[in-house]
Amino acid sequence: MKHEILRFARVTYEEKGEIYLKDFEISIMKGEIAGLLPLNAYGLTAFLSLLRYNHPLYYGRVYYMGKLVNSWQDMHRSYNKITVISSESSLVTGQSVLTNIFVLRPGFGQYFIRKGMLKKQLQPFLDDIGTDISPDTAVETLSGYDRVVVEILRAVVAGHRLIVLQEVETFVSEHDIEQLYAIIKHYSKRGITFLYISTHFEEIRRICDRVCVMSNGKILSVLDQENMDYRTEELLYFGYADHVIKSLYRQRSDTAGRTVLHVRDMMFPGIADRDFYVRKGEYLVVRPLDHKIFDSIVSMVFDGRTDDSKGFYMDGKKIDLAATRRAALIGERPDENMLFPDMSYLENLLFTADHKIPHLWMSKGIKKSVKQEMSYITGEEVFEKSVRSLTQREKIELVYERVMLQKPDVVICVSPFKGEDFTMRMLILELQAMLISKGIAIVTITMNMADSLSLADRVVQIDADLGAMEYSRDEFGSFPDDVPWSRVFQRRGESIMTHPDM
Amino acid sequence: MDRRHTRFIRAMRFLSVRFIVFNVCVLIAVISMLVCLFRYDRLDGVIYLIITLAATAVYYFFVVVPFVKSEARMRRMIRGFMTVEEPGSHTVSLTPASEEMISAVYDILNSDKTVNLNKRQAQYLALQNQINPHFLYNTLDGIRSEALIAGLDNLADMTEALASFFRYTISNVENLVTIDEELDNCRTYFRIQQYRFGDRLSCRIEKEEDLGKYLIPKLTLQPILENSIIHGTEMKIGEGLTIISVRRTDLRIVIDIKDNGVGMDEDTLGRLNSRLDNRAEDIRNPDKASGGIALTNVNNRIHLLFGQEYGIHIYSMKDIGTTVEISLPAVTEKQMAQRETGDEA
């Protein structure tokens, strides 16, 4: 007999009159590694919140560890011992691994902290999973992988029997992900249950026994091992795959064109004095395989921390990427981090276009004509909206349209597809293709190539041990199967390089 | 303004006069307490404070909370969730009249008439009333004998399967049967269908050990299997497979009827799943053919026999397939008999 660790039985959940989960039915067994594939993000936040906190339900019941913990008939105010691990760390910064695992957990009833004893208590847990994380390490210095391991350990020590992992492949490096999977499998054999949430079916297939497909706050289907094949993947990604294939057939840029960005003498852990070139209209994916390299590249780009001759050059002149209008930077989750909510839509749209249009801020007429021109693309109604009330789609469109008006030579995007559902990924692909068609080069820095591969002309993989490896488009078929879209390159081989109609 | 607040304000308008008077009393008590506290004797103020707090607590727990719960329950009923609990099981009734009203609705929803509203069950009852079962079995046996004499083995087998199917369907009128009996009926039904579809359709039964003895409402699986063939695998190009799997968890028995047929789109799936808990639609439009009648029928019977926490849920994706999941309590014949004896006592 199997033990149901979690069951949402026909849960309907509403917040402020809006229904986020409708007839939501999910059941997870003890020791299982279950997958959750959200085809869109609707209702996912509500589900994660309901997992931990028993908010009043509109209808349905929630069972955790064999007990009814929430029901539409009763008001519950307790919380469930469930850990959710996502890209945002839940560890307390400024504190050590040991403190986070033992001292800060609820129920730690000791008045005097005996570090020696706690270390002794922690050591068997570390040995058990074969990790060498020092208990005294400050948590903010941990790599993505180590941070996830510490959060898992904290959950295990605190007696949490369900651990939810959300999009971990986007912040744990390729090297470490296999080790993480080994740890997950190890604990699942010990009876701890995992729910692995990812928008990438190929990631879920690598680790999970079965997958629940979620859309618009409903579970559409539960696929077991038998159904988790490539045919299902193609059916799931039907509209999206079509879109990606079109991107593959896109007219390729002339990669031998003018160099728009020269990255000179870059030094990363394990790599010294390496030069990179970005050419006009090119799509380059920079994929660090280590979290530290990823962080150092991102901080170099955004903080401009370079000295001597090292750094970024455009037309032979050293430039600060964050300051020049010839380059645009799009960080992670641009809809949340790259807009000014107190400014109007038009001001957000124009604030990097001042170098193109003289006296932009002084002249109402210019602004009016820009508004008229842009309303053909965006529609008129968005100009009347407050930035806060824009939808996620409108916000992302606003960021990319701003870049379009800025018309830089190169755009640097950091993990553009991270945490996005199919609809948003499709939109981002469209917007990036639009920039490339205008002759703007794109450099995507990401640990998970995800969907970038469909647009990419070149991929540079940076490994602390092996150095930097460059792959041109005709070598993409050599990537492993679990890299999204690599199979399309393998299957079609040379035929994808040029579309028959082009 | 927050929708809940709006509702609360609207709800307040419907409150009876005595609650408003009570409210005014609380207000007066608060004012008098404040006056005492700051103008006169501090001890009196403290006593007033205690009285006021107690009165407010009484007001909150005995008036506001029941009212909000009652309001929420009525709203659910308006939206079609006709899941009325047994009268008296919750202290949320505002007045004796509202309690009586709930009792009346409960009786209506749980009456045999409501149970029999679905078409399929009515058809079975009609068959039971109109056909003399022995006449039917004897006739079918006669056809089988003739077929055997004529060397038509397939026809003989088919007739035998049909006789077994009818015997199970219309002879025994009990509500609950064992899972094994239901699965046997499914095998018989599938045997009949295979004469039509040949090897294009196949059916596999996966059952964990010792689960056959547990009870299940009669004719639960066959209508769903029939649906799976008609709406799923029959319409598929290529080979269709239906898997019936029975498993047990610590909370329930789960029976999945899964096919690799054409599946359905998200909207249809949403509508079917909504119908399963929306009994109002069945009562308002019992004859309206909007699909999912067999499923609603089975689901209603499970609800009536075992309670709202059990029932049916459908999963489906276009071109991938459909799974109907049936949740049941793990009850054996012995336990059921004990329960009935207990109820009578």
Contacts between the chains, C-beta under 8 A, distances in Angstrom:
chain1	res1	chain2	res2	distance
A	1	B	248	5.0
A	1	B	249	6.6
A	1	B	250	6.2
A	2	B	247	6.9
A	2	B	248	7.4
A	2	B	249	4.9
A	2	B	250	7.4
A	3	B	249	6.7
A	3	B	250	4.9
A	4	B	249	4.6
A	4	B	250	6.2
A	4	B	251	5.1
A	4	B	252	8.0
A	7	B	251	6.7
A	9	B	309	6.5
A	9	B	327	7.6
A	10	B	273	7.9
A	10	B	276	8.0
A	10	B	277	6.4
A	10	B	311	7.6
A	10	B	313	6.5
A	16	B	2	6.8
A	16	B	3	5.9
A	16	B	4	7.7
A	17	B	3	4.4
A	22	B	270	6.8
A	22	B	273	7.9
A	22	B	274	7.6
A	23	B	270	7.4
A	23	B	273	4.2
A	23	B	274	6.5
A	23	B	276	7.8
A	23	B	277	7.4
A	23	B	313	7.3
A	25	B	313	4.5
A	25	B	315	7.8
A	25	B	325	7.4
A	27	B	249	7.7
A	27	B	254	7.8
A	29	B	249	7.1
A	58	B	76	7.4
A	59	B	76	6.7
A	59	B	81	5.9
A	59	B	83	8.0
A	59	B	277	7.0
A	61	B	309	6.1
A	63	B	251	6.3
A	66	B	250	5.4
A	66	B	251	6.4
A	72	B	76	7.8
A	73	B	85	7.0
A	73	B	90	7.0
A	213	B	317	6.5
A	215	B	266	6.0
A	216	B	266	6.8
A	218	B	266	7.4
A	218	B	269	7.5
A	218	B	270	6.3
A	218	B	273	7.6
A	219	B	315	6.5
A	220	B	266	6.4
A	220	B	269	6.5
A	220	B	315	6.4
A	220	B	316	6.9
A	220	B	317	5.2
A	221	B	315	4.7
A	221	B	316	6.4
A	221	B	317	4.4
A	221	B	320	6.1
A	221	B	321	7.7
A	221	B	323	7.1
A	222	B	315	5.6
A	222	B	323	6.6
A	223	B	320	7.4
A	227	B	320	6.9
A	227	B	321	7.7
A	232	B	320	6.1
A	235	B	317	7.4
A	235	B	318	7.8
A	235	B	319	5.3
A	235	B	320	5.7
A	236	B	317	7.9
